[in-house]
Amino acid sequence: MRAVVQRTGWSEVFVAGELVGRAELGLTVLLGVGRGDAEADACYMADKIANLRIFADEAGKLNRSVLDVAGQILAISQFTLFGDCRKGRRPGFDLAAPADTAKLLYERFVQELRCKGVVVACGQFQAEMKVTLENQGPVTILIDSKKCF
């Protein structure tokens, strides 16, 4: 599983011009599910992201998590995080999980975050979405459950 995690003042997602999800201060997470990913990957990513210390403390150090600041998360499924651009100019998506598997693991990720007490808004799986956000910092972190980077 791969994630792009952005610290945001707010974020929202629209499908066909209709608002389907909005989060206030917290994180915007673009989540890709890869072939071979399992529930353990979803649980690992939820724990890592919920506890990721990328919010400033009183001294200005990045020492607080989204849980510490009572922040929210907008979680967007994004299979293109597994796009392979090493050959040619058009990405291949063979490394992305099939849609049915990806949906189950994306939903498990969201469930795990909610179990930790995080308010989570979501995009719409397999929809063309427009995501708008206010990146604070900017702070953007890449995470891979297989620790490839």
DOROZA-761170 format. One record per atom (N, C-alpha, C): residue in one letter; x negated, y, z. Coordinates in pm, whole numbers, plus 50000, padded with zeros to 5 digits. Atoms other than C-alpha are relative to their C-alpha. Example, Ala and Ser with C-alpha at 12.3 -4.5 7.8 and 13.67 -1.06 7.14 Angstrom:
BEGIN
A499114988150000 A487704955050780 A499105012050000 S500824988149994 S486334989450714 S500775010950073 
REM end
This chain:
BEGIN
M499164988450000 M500005000050000 M499115012350000 R500764987650006 R498775034849921 R500915011650034 A499224988249966 A499885068450053 A499185012749979 V500514986449999 V499245104949986 V500805006950109 V499354993949884 V499985122650313 V499645014950001 Q500224985649997 Q500425160350315 Q500655006050124 R499434992749886 R500905182350621 R500815011449942 T499124990250063 T503885203950533 T500845007650101 G499114991849919 G505895232350680 G501454995849978 W498705005550038 W508945218050499 W499834993049866 S499995006550132 S509695195650203 S501414995249972 E498675004650040 E512735185350007 E499924992949866 V499975007650124 V513665162049726 V501415000649941 F498754998950075 F516345165849459 F500074988949897 V499725009550108 V517895140049225 V501195005649923 A498954994550087 A519945152948931 A500555013150056 G499614987049949 G519985187549090 G500625000150138 E499375001149868 E521355174849422 E498954996850106 L500925002549889 L519425176649750 L500324986550063 V499775013249939 V518975140949879 V499174998050127 G500805001349879 G516355146250151 G499235012750028 R500764988149958 R514725174250351 R499384997350136 A500695000949872 A512165174850630 A499465013750036 E500594987649949 E511115204150843 E498534997250029 L501425001549966 L507585208050988 L499634985450021 G500445013849985 G505755175150955 G499154995449884 L500785006250107 L504525153150672 L500874996849880 T499395005350121 T505405145750314 T499124988349958 V500745012250029 V504405110150228 V500464994249867 L499755007050126 L504185096449875 L499454986050020 L500395013749966 L504095058649917 L500124990849879 G500015009850108 G503105032849657 G499814986150057 V500095013949956 V503564995549704 V499324992049889 G500765007750097 G501084972449534 G500334985250001 R499855014650006 R501184936349422 R499234993950116 G500665006549888 G500334914349717 G500255006950133 D499684993549872 D501524939349978 D501104992150070 A499045007449917 A503564924850265 A500485009050114 E499484992449886 E505424935850577 E498885005550087 A501124995549918 A502114938450761 A499425013149946 D500484987650060 D501044965650516 D500945011650034 A499024989649967 A504264985250577 A499875004150146 C500154997149857 C503804982650954 C498705007550027 Y501294993349985 Y500134992750932 Y500115014649956 M499914986550053 M500935023050717 M500875008950088 A499124992149913 A503795034550941 A499275003950128 D500744997149877 D501605032051252 D498885010049974 K501114991150034 K498625048851085 K500505014349976 I499494986850036 I500705077650948 I500665007050119 A499344994049883 A502795083351262 A498995005150101 N501014996449900 N499625085751470 N498805007749942 L501094992950066 L497385103751218 L499895014150059 R500194987249931 R495925133851399 R499545010849902 I500314989650097 I496145161551140 I500725013250030 F499414987549955 F497945188651338 F499105006050106 A500924993249909 A495995214551535 A500525000150144 D499694998449858 D495875214851914 D499775014750038 E500164986349951 E495535246052131 E498645005949961 A501354995450034 A491825248152043 A499775000849848 G500134999450145 G492495246251668 G499434987449937 K500545012650053 K491125210651633 K501164991149954 L498985009450048 L493045184551434 L500064988250095 N499935009749891 N494025164351737 N501414995050028 R498625003749970 R497815160451722 R500644993049880 S499305007850104 S500015136351528 S501395005949976 V498634995850028 V503455141251377 V500894996650121 L499265003449878 L504765123851691 L499765010650108 D500354990149898 D502925148651915 D500705013449978 V499384987050030 V504445178751738 V501494998849973 A498585002650026 A507935163051709 A500365003849857 G499804996950141 G507595166451333 G500874989849930 Q499185008750083 Q509605150551056 Q499194995349880 I500675005450119 I508605130050752 I500994999049885 L499285002750125 L509885130950396 L499214989049930 A500675011550061 A509035096750248 A500544997949859 I499655001450140 I509015093549869 I499294987849943 S500605011650066 S508445060649686 S499355004649870 Q500704995650121 Q505845065249410 Q499084988949948 F500775011250055 F504685034949212 F498775004849923 T501114995150081 T502345057049007 T498705001250079 L501245000249921 L499865056549297 L499154987849966 F500745011850044 F498885022749153 F499695000549851 G500364998350141 G498305036748805 G498504998049981 D501405002950029 D495045023848658 D499615007449872 C500414991550113 C493335049448433 C498594997049951 R501385002950036 R490005031948384 R499824997349851 K500085002650143 K490795021948025 K500965009449928 G499134991750082 G492185045147765 G500485012550071 R499474987549947 R494285075547837 R501384998650060 R498685002349943 R497565060147940 R499844990450117 P500175008949884 P497735045448291 P500774987049985 G499325012949992 G498615008948337 G500504998150142 F499405001549868 F500824998848627 F500124985450045 D499985014249964 D500054961648657 D499744997750149 L500335001649857 L498814967049014 L501165003750091 A498834996349921 A502184980949130 A500884987750022 A499095011249968 A504604957049300 A501275000949915 P498704999750068 P507804946849121 P501005008350082 A499074990749935 A510694970449200 A500734994050121 D499255005849888 D512624946249424 D499124998650125 T500955001349888 T509574939249643 T499635013850054 A500394986449959 A508544975849647 A501105006650082 K498884993949928 K511994986949760 K500104994550142 L499935006149867 L512064962250049 L498885005050092 L501134995749918 L508604972450170 L500035015050029 Y499804985649976 Y509315009750128 Y501025001950112 E498974999049896 E512475005250337 E499474995250136 R500605004749875 R510494985650598 R499095010850059 F500864988949958 F507945014150615 F500845010850068 V499124989749944 V510755039250676 V500604995450132 Q499435005649877 Q512355016650937 Q498985000350114 E501054999949898 E509045013451123 E499745014150053 L500174986149956 L508605051251131 L501145004150092 R498824996449917 R512135055551268 R499964993150135 C500135007249873 C511485029151535 C499005006850093 K500994992749920 K508555050551651 K500555013450047 G499364987649958 G510945079851697 G499855011649903 V500184989450100 V510115099351380 V501315001749922 V498884997050088 V512955116651195 V499474999049857 V500475002450137 V512585104550835 V501125002849900 A499124997950115 A514265117750522 A499374992649883 C500505008150111 C513955098350197 C500435005549866 G499604997850138 G514005102349826 G500924988749958 Q499165010850052 Q516005078949604 Q499134990749918 F500865009950064 F514225047249498 F500334998949851 Q499945001350146 Q513595044749119 Q500755011349930 A499344988650064 A515135078849050 A498955010149954 E500824988550039 E513615108348868 E500265010850105 M499854990749889 M512985131949158 M499205012749978 K500764987449994 K511895167849201 K499715002650146 V500434998049862 V509895172849519 V499395013950012 T500524986649973 T509245207549656 T499505000050144 L500545000049865 L507035213849956 L499115012050025 E500944989749957 E504995238850151 E498864992850071 N501165006949944 N501575222950206 N499295009650094 Q500674991549901 Q499985236750522 Q498554995750016 G501435002449985 G496225239350536 G499215004749879 P499295012550023 P496235225150279 P499284988150063 V500535012649947 V495785191450445 V500644988849921 T499545011450078 T496075161050218 T499064988450025 I500785011949964 I494915126150320 I500464988349914 L499685012350073 L494745093950115 L499784988150094 I500095012049914 I495385060850294 I500324987849915 D499775012750070 D495185025250159 D500014989050106 S499905010449898 S496364995750369 S498934989249987 K501085009750021 K493644974050216 K498645006350024 K501204992249969 K491105001050308 K499035000749881 C500814998750123 C489925004749946 C499335013649992 F500624986649994 F489145041450015 F500325006350132 
REM end
